[in-house]
Structures are given as C-alpha cells and as structure tokens.
C-alpha cells in the first residue's frame, strides 16, 4: 500500500529558491570563479539527487560529497558533473572511486599508493586527485611541513595527476578574521611551494559559504558553498546576498484540548499552565529531527501567528499553546520551519532555541519526513 500523502508532517523543498540562491552567489563571487556545490549529507537534508539535478542544469562546475557512497548515489542518478569526495573516508573503496570517475581529496600518503594501484588495475592512464592541505583545521589533509614529501610521492606515479589543491577554513564565519587570514597566508605559501616543485594544479579551492561571501581573496578558481545555497548564512557576520530559504517544515494539528490553569504537560511535567489554555498536539518529534532541545523554547506558526512549544518534545509528538489563535481546529496547518503570512521561522531561529547551528537543524530532518518538491516554476538559468 502506498503511504504517499498519508503523513501530515512533510518537508517542502523549494528548488526555485535554490536556483535563486545559486544566482545570487554567482553574482557575489563574480563570473570567473567556479562553484562546487556541497551536497553531502543528502544535500543537508534537502535531497542530494534533486538538488544536484537542478544545479547541474544551471551549469554548476561540480559537486562535493563526504563519502564514496554519496558520490556513487549521484552517478547512479545520472549526474555527470565532477564529484569531489571530500571526507577522506575511502576505506577499501579506492577502486570504486576510480570506476565511478569520482575525484578524491587526498592528504594521506597511503591513499595515493592505493589510488595508483587501483588506476593501474583499471587501465586508467591518468587519474585525477586533489591534495588537501591542513592549514590549521587540524582535522584532515597533509600538514604543511609534510606537503613537499606528499607531492614528490604523487609525482612517482605516472597514473596520478594532481589537478587540484585545497584547504578548509576553521573560523570563516567568526567575527574575528585573524585566523582565517593566517590560514590563507599558509595556503598561498603552500601553493607557491607546489609550483616551485614543478606541479601545476589547475583547480585551487578553499572557500566554504562564509569565506566565499566574506573574503574575496579566498575564492581562487572555485568555491565550495553548502549552507548559503540552502538559504542560510550561519552567522550574522556573513553578508546576505538576498538568500531564500529552501526547506520548510510543515505539519497539521492532530488533537486539541482545553485544560485548566495548573495542568502539567508532557514527560517530566516540565510545563504547567498559568491560565485556562488550549493545547494542540502535533505529529512531529525528535524522531523526525525536531530536537528535544527545543522543548519549552521553540515557536511555531499557526494561522500566521506564533505559538509557543510547551512541554518536552517526544519521539513522535509535541505540543503547542494555541490559546491566542482564533478559530483553531484539528487538521489546521502548522509551520515549524519556514514562512506563514508575514512571519517566518528560520533555521537560525531553531538553532538559537536548540543551542546549535543551522547546519544541524537542516541535516537533522530525518528520512521518515517525506520531501515534497513543488515545481520550480521560476528557476531560471543564469546568464
């Protein structure tokens, strides 16, 4: 039996807003800088395949994923643009990377050896890799003091072609730009060293969304935006090029009750009514990605009005106080993320209430929440 349309909780993905954000980013970074759209984690919960298909149609230069599996998913969906595997989680899948024509971002000597073997076994004469340099993130990539050794090792293998050089900024969305500038100086120095060794990487990239919008000198040949494509800046110190929210989260009231003053609500009785109240129960909870940390903090939109979340978020349900919302009824729509009338709940709002970041808010929306893709009537194609 088909379950499409049965569950009232759904995430709506506005692909026209995605296209708008891509155009706004292109205008902000200029015509000569390419874009590698980051679609890891199922495009931050928006659906990697629909997002990639839309952006590929708009002329994107490539896509960034975290794992080999994510890259294979794009290939099996017919996405042909370059796919950069950024997470260094190759495991034993080096041959699969070669077979699927993915581009690995490498910082470990052992990976170079394994890709060289896989390329030979598959009869690939020249296999493209990007070298990741650790300029201060201390997470992945070759450290600057070992960079020359890694480049010499890559040069030993005729089948390995170092086409790209990359790094990642730790603090691009922080108000103080000092550390980002320090990382940038280290990366530029490493690029000079690569060229002094005779290497000529054709694709230089470093900037995530925040760096791409804040620091023009970090743009190089390509930028790697993720969050801004989905309509969020992350922090206020990042300029807003008129981004539109791509994901909205909706449900419907599935129960209403009037309760007297002094009524305890939910697990742990963490909320007690201070007046006679009308309480609506919503079929959404932390199993859907609506965090328990939102308990007694978040707000939703009902009939265009804000209503506070009361009591603890349960696995499948939560409650809101709709006493001040007139003409309320079971089945009425509720917006948990997105706009209703003149008001909107943004990822930044939910992130503040949950004491986290917008990235986590978007990525947390679970797969049991259906994604709905309205027709992108005004997607447009950038000039």
matplotlib code that plots the C-alpha trace (Angstrom):
import matplotlib.pyplot as plt

x = [0.0, 1.3, 1.9, 2.4, 0.3, -0.9, 1.5, 0.8, 4.4, 6.4, 9.5, 8.9, 11.9, 11.7, 14.0, 13.2, 14.7, 17.8, 18.2, 17.8, 20.5, 22.8, 22.3, 22.8, 26.0, 27.3, 26.7, 28.5, 31.6, 31.9, 31.9, 35.3, 35.1, 33.5, 31.2, 31.5, 28.1, 28.4, 25.6, 26.9, 24.6, 21.8, 22.3, 22.0, 18.7, 17.2, 17.8, 21.1, 19.7, 17.0, 19.4, 22.2, 20.0, 18.7, 22.1, 23.7, 21.0, 22.1, 25.7, 27.4, 31.0, 30.9, 29.6, 31.2, 30.3, 31.7, 31.7, 32.2, 28.6, 27.3, 29.3, 28.0, 24.4, 24.9, 26.5, 23.7, 21.2, 22.8, 24.7, 27.8, 29.5, 32.7, 32.1, 34.7, 34.9, 36.0, 35.7, 38.8, 36.6, 37.8, 38.1, 38.7, 36.8, 39.7, 38.8, 35.2, 36.3, 38.2, 35.4, 32.8, 35.0, 35.0, 37.7, 39.2, 40.5, 43.7, 46.0, 47.4, 50.3, 48.7, 45.7, 48.0, 49.5, 46.1, 44.7, 47.8, 47.2, 43.5, 44.1, 46.6, 44.3, 41.5, 43.7, 43.3, 46.4, 45.8, 43.7, 42.8, 43.2, 43.1, 45.5, 44.1, 46.4, 45.8, 46.5, 45.0, 41.8, 43.8, 41.2, 42.1, 44.8, 48.6, 50.3, 52.3, 55.6, 55.0, 53.4, 56.5, 57.1, 53.5, 53.8, 57.0, 55.3, 52.4, 54.9, 56.4, 53.2, 52.6, 48.9, 48.3, 47.6, 47.4, 44.8, 43.7, 44.9, 42.6, 42.2, 39.4, 38.9, 38.1, 36.7, 35.4, 32.0, 33.5, 33.6, 37.4, 39.1, 42.6, 42.8, 41.2, 43.8, 46.6, 45.3, 45.0, 48.7, 49.7, 47.7, 49.1, 52.7, 51.9, 50.6, 53.9, 55.8, 53.8, 54.6, 58.3, 58.3, 57.0, 53.4, 50.7, 47.3, 44.6, 41.9, 42.6, 39.8, 39.5, 36.3, 33.1, 29.9, 31.1, 34.6, 33.2, 30.8, 33.2, 36.7, 37.3, 40.9, 39.8, 37.8, 40.7, 39.4, 36.5, 34.4, 32.7, 29.3, 26.9, 24.8, 24.2, 22.8, 20.1, 19.3, 21.2, 24.3, 25.0, 26.1, 25.3, 28.9, 28.4, 26.9, 23.4, 23.2, 19.4, 19.2, 15.9, 15.1, 14.9, 13.5, 10.3, 8.8, 5.0, 2.5, -1.1, -2.8, -3.9, -5.5, -6.9, -7.8, -8.8, -7.1, -7.5, -4.8, -2.3, -2.3, 1.0, 2.1, 4.2, 7.0, 8.6, 5.8, 8.2, 5.5, 2.5, -0.3, -0.8, -4.3, -7.0, -5.3, -5.9, -3.2, -2.6, -0.8, 1.4, 2.5, 6.2, 9.0, 12.7, 12.5, 11.7, 14.6, 12.7, 15.1, 14.2, 16.3, 13.5, 11.3, 9.7, 11.8, 10.6, 7.8, 5.6, 3.3, -0.4, -2.7, 0.3, 0.6, 3.4, 2.5, 5.0, 6.1, 5.1, 6.3, 9.0, 9.3, 8.5, 9.8, 6.7, 4.7, 5.0, 2.5, 2.0, -0.2, -2.7, -4.9, -4.4, -5.0, -8.7, -10.8, -8.4, -9.4, -8.0, -6.3, -5.2, -1.7, 1.3, 4.6, 7.6, 10.2, 9.5, 7.0, 3.3, 1.8, 4.1, 6.2, 8.8, 10.7, 14.3, 16.9, 18.8, 15.8, 15.6, 19.4, 19.2, 16.4, 18.2, 21.6, 23.2, 23.9, 21.7, 23.7, 22.5, 18.9, 18.7, 20.6, 18.6, 15.3, 15.0, 14.3, 10.9, 9.7, 8.6, 10.3, 7.9, 9.3, 6.9, 7.5, 10.3, 8.2, 10.8, 14.1, 15.7, 19.1, 21.9, 23.4]
y = [0.0, 3.4, 5.8, 8.9, 11.8, 9.9, 11.5, 15.2, 16.1, 17.0, 19.0, 21.1, 21.8, 25.0, 24.3, 27.7, 29.2, 27.0, 28.4, 31.9, 31.4, 30.0, 33.0, 35.4, 33.6, 33.8, 37.5, 37.9, 36.0, 37.1, 35.4, 33.9, 31.8, 28.3, 26.7, 23.2, 22.8, 20.8, 18.2, 15.9, 14.6, 14.3, 18.0, 19.0, 17.2, 18.7, 15.6, 15.2, 13.9, 16.5, 19.3, 18.1, 17.7, 21.2, 22.7, 20.7, 22.1, 25.6, 25.0, 24.1, 23.1, 20.2, 18.7, 18.0, 14.9, 13.4, 9.7, 7.4, 6.2, 9.7, 10.1, 6.8, 7.8, 10.9, 8.8, 6.2, 9.0, 10.2, 13.2, 13.6, 16.7, 16.2, 14.9, 15.7, 13.2, 15.5, 13.3, 11.1, 8.1, 5.8, 2.6, -0.1, 1.8, 3.2, 1.1, 2.2, 5.8, 5.2, 3.2, 5.8, 8.7, 10.5, 12.9, 12.2, 14.9, 13.3, 14.1, 10.7, 9.0, 5.6, 6.8, 8.0, 4.5, 2.8, 5.1, 4.4, 0.7, 1.0, 3.1, 0.6, -2.3, -0.5, 0.6, 4.3, 6.1, 9.4, 9.6, 13.0, 13.8, 16.9, 17.4, 18.8, 20.9, 21.2, 25.0, 25.0, 23.0, 20.0, 17.5, 16.2, 16.9, 16.9, 19.2, 22.0, 20.6, 17.3, 18.8, 18.5, 14.9, 14.1, 15.9, 14.1, 10.8, 11.6, 12.5, 9.0, 7.5, 8.3, 7.4, 10.0, 13.6, 16.3, 18.5, 20.4, 21.9, 22.7, 23.7, 24.3, 27.3, 26.8, 30.2, 31.9, 32.5, 34.0, 37.8, 37.8, 37.3, 36.9, 33.1, 32.9, 35.4, 33.2, 30.1, 31.9, 33.0, 29.5, 28.1, 30.7, 29.8, 26.1, 26.9, 28.6, 25.6, 23.3, 25.3, 25.5, 21.7, 21.8, 20.9, 23.0, 22.2, 23.7, 23.9, 25.9, 26.0, 26.9, 28.9, 27.5, 29.6, 32.0, 32.6, 32.9, 35.7, 37.4, 37.1, 37.7, 36.6, 33.1, 32.4, 31.3, 29.1, 27.6, 28.0, 25.2, 26.6, 24.5, 26.3, 29.5, 27.5, 26.3, 29.8, 30.3, 32.4, 30.7, 33.8, 37.5, 38.4, 36.7, 39.1, 38.2, 38.3, 38.1, 34.3, 32.5, 29.6, 26.4, 23.9, 24.5, 22.0, 21.6, 19.5, 19.6, 19.6, 16.1, 16.8, 19.8, 20.0, 22.7, 22.4, 24.4, 26.5, 24.4, 21.5, 19.7, 18.9, 16.1, 14.0, 15.2, 17.8, 20.5, 22.9, 23.9, 26.1, 29.5, 30.0, 28.1, 27.0, 25.4, 22.9, 21.5, 18.2, 18.0, 14.7, 15.6, 14.8, 14.2, 11.0, 13.4, 15.6, 18.2, 18.3, 17.6, 20.7, 22.8, 21.8, 24.9, 27.1, 27.0, 28.7, 27.6, 29.4, 28.7, 30.9, 33.2, 33.7, 32.5, 29.8, 28.6, 25.0, 23.7, 20.6, 18.2, 17.2, 13.5, 11.0, 11.4, 14.3, 17.7, 20.3, 24.0, 26.5, 27.9, 29.8, 33.1, 31.7, 32.2, 29.7, 26.8, 23.3, 19.8, 19.5, 23.1, 23.5, 24.4, 25.7, 24.6, 26.0, 28.5, 31.2, 31.7, 35.1, 37.9, 35.9, 33.1, 30.6, 30.4, 27.8, 30.3, 30.7, 27.0, 26.8, 29.5, 27.8, 24.4, 25.9, 24.6, 25.7, 25.9, 23.1, 20.6, 21.9, 21.1, 17.9, 16.5, 16.4, 12.6, 10.4, 9.5, 13.0, 13.0, 15.5, 17.3, 19.2, 21.8, 22.5, 25.1, 27.5, 30.3, 28.5, 30.4, 29.8, 32.2, 34.2]
z = [0.0, -0.9, 2.0, -0.1, 1.3, 4.5, 6.9, 7.6, 8.5, 5.4, 4.4, 1.3, -0.8, -3.0, -5.9, -7.3, -4.1, -4.6, -8.1, -6.8, -4.2, -6.8, -9.0, -6.0, -5.1, -8.7, -8.7, -5.4, -6.3, -9.9, -13.3, -13.3, -10.1, -10.4, -7.9, -6.4, -4.7, -1.5, -1.4, 1.3, 4.0, 1.4, 0.4, 4.1, 4.2, 1.0, -1.2, -2.9, -6.2, -6.9, -5.7, -7.9, -11.0, -10.6, -10.1, -12.9, -15.2, -14.2, -15.2, -11.9, -12.2, -9.8, -6.5, -3.1, -1.1, 2.1, 1.2, -1.7, -1.2, -1.7, -4.9, -6.2, -5.5, -7.7, -10.5, -10.4, -10.7, -13.9, -12.6, -14.8, -13.5, -11.5, -8.0, -5.3, -2.4, 0.5, 3.6, 3.0, 4.0, 1.3, 3.3, 0.8, -1.9, -3.9, -6.9, -6.7, -6.8, -10.0, -11.6, -10.8, -12.1, -8.7, -7.6, -4.2, -1.9, -0.5, 2.3, 3.3, 1.5, 1.8, -0.2, -3.1, -3.2, -3.2, -5.9, -8.1, -7.8, -8.5, -11.6, -13.0, -12.3, -14.1, -17.0, -16.2, -17.5, -15.7, -12.5, -11.1, -7.4, -5.3, -2.4, 0.8, 2.9, 6.6, 7.2, 10.7, 10.9, 12.3, 11.0, 7.6, 5.0, 4.8, 7.2, 5.6, 6.9, 5.0, 1.9, -0.3, 0.6, -0.4, -3.7, -4.5, -3.7, -6.1, -8.8, -8.6, -10.0, -13.7, -13.3, -10.6, -11.7, -9.0, -10.6, -7.5, -4.3, -1.4, 2.2, 4.6, 6.9, 10.6, 11.5, 8.3, 10.0, 13.2, 13.7, 14.1, 10.7, 12.1, 12.0, 8.5, 7.3, 8.9, 7.2, 3.9, 4.1, 4.8, 1.9, -0.6, 0.6, 0.0, -3.5, -4.3, -3.0, -5.2, -8.3, -7.3, -7.3, -10.9, -10.1, -11.7, -10.1, -12.3, -9.6, -6.4, -3.9, -0.2, 0.5, 2.1, 2.1, 4.7, 3.2, -0.3, 0.8, 3.2, 1.9, -1.9, -1.7, -0.7, -3.9, -6.2, -9.1, -7.2, -4.1, -2.2, -0.9, 1.0, 3.6, 1.6, -1.3, 1.1, 2.2, 5.4, 6.3, 9.6, 11.4, 11.1, 10.2, 6.9, 4.2, 3.0, -0.8, -0.6, 0.2, 0.2, 2.5, 0.5, 3.1, 5.1, 7.6, 8.0, 9.9, 11.0, 14.4, 15.2, 18.7, 20.6, 24.2, 26.7, 30.0, 33.3, 35.0, 36.8, 34.3, 33.9, 30.3, 28.9, 30.1, 33.3, 33.8, 32.7, 31.8, 33.9, 32.5, 34.2, 32.8, 31.1, 27.9, 24.5, 23.7, 20.3, 19.7, 16.6, 14.9, 14.9, 17.3, 17.8, 15.6, 12.8, 13.6, 15.6, 18.5, 22.1, 22.9, 21.5, 24.5, 26.1, 23.8, 20.2, 18.5, 15.5, 13.2, 13.2, 11.0, 10.6, 14.4, 16.7, 19.2, 21.9, 22.2, 25.7, 27.4, 26.2, 22.6, 22.4, 19.9, 17.6, 19.1, 20.6, 22.0, 21.4, 23.2, 20.7, 23.3, 21.5, 18.0, 16.9, 15.0, 15.7, 14.6, 14.3, 10.9, 10.7, 9.1, 11.3, 10.1, 12.1, 9.7, 7.0, 6.4, 7.1, 6.3, 7.2, 9.7, 9.3, 11.4, 10.0, 10.6, 12.6, 15.0, 15.6, 16.0, 18.7, 20.6, 20.4, 21.2, 18.0, 14.4, 11.3, 9.7, 12.3, 12.1, 8.4, 8.4, 11.3, 9.5, 9.3, 6.3, 7.7, 6.9, 3.2, 1.0, -1.4, -4.4, -5.8, -9.5, -9.8, -11.9, -11.8, -11.5, -14.4, -15.9, -15.0, -17.8]

ax = plt.figure().add_subplot(projection="3d")
ax.plot(x, y, z, "-o")
ax.set_aspect("equal")
plt.show()
